[in-house]
């Protein structure tokens, strides 16, 4: 199976990330995913990605609540590279609230991993390549395709 590039960032749920219910606001997930996406394209040395890659679809599935002070990890992985589009899969995991100085509810959560984290949200984001001055999607430039594919081959070979 091919391994595509991925990147993760860790954040803490801040007060501004919560809503009147006391858990994360839905927009916080997207901010954390975008931060991981930025890290991914920095690691691929593709700084020209963001100004030329508008989103055309976002799908978010919410699985668990995240609370003020809780640590989260957002991971983004390239899922598919098309001629003009790029689809990334993402996952946002909440870590044990005990790790954040909070209290645990004591429940056993489905989807919890060995590190005590559980999936709070997952989904996909699809972007297209629209170079500056264009109004429609264009093929990805060769240097972009090469950077993604070279990393994919290196990952698959274990290098």
HELIX and SHEET records of a PDB file:
HELIX    1   1 UNK A   15  UNK A   17  5                                   3    
HELIX    2   2 UNK A   26  UNK A   43  1                                  18    
HELIX    3   3 UNK A   50  UNK A   52  5                                   3    
HELIX    4   4 UNK A   97  UNK A  100  5                                   4    
HELIX    5   5 UNK A  142  UNK A  156  1                                  15    
SHEET    1   A 5 UNK A   6  UNK A  12  0                                        
SHEET    2   A 5 UNK A  71  UNK A  81 -1                                        
SHEET    3   A 5 UNK A  85  UNK A  94 -1                                        
SHEET    4   A 5 UNK A 118  UNK A 128 -1                                        
SHEET    5   A 5 UNK A  55  UNK A  62 -1                                        
END                                                                             
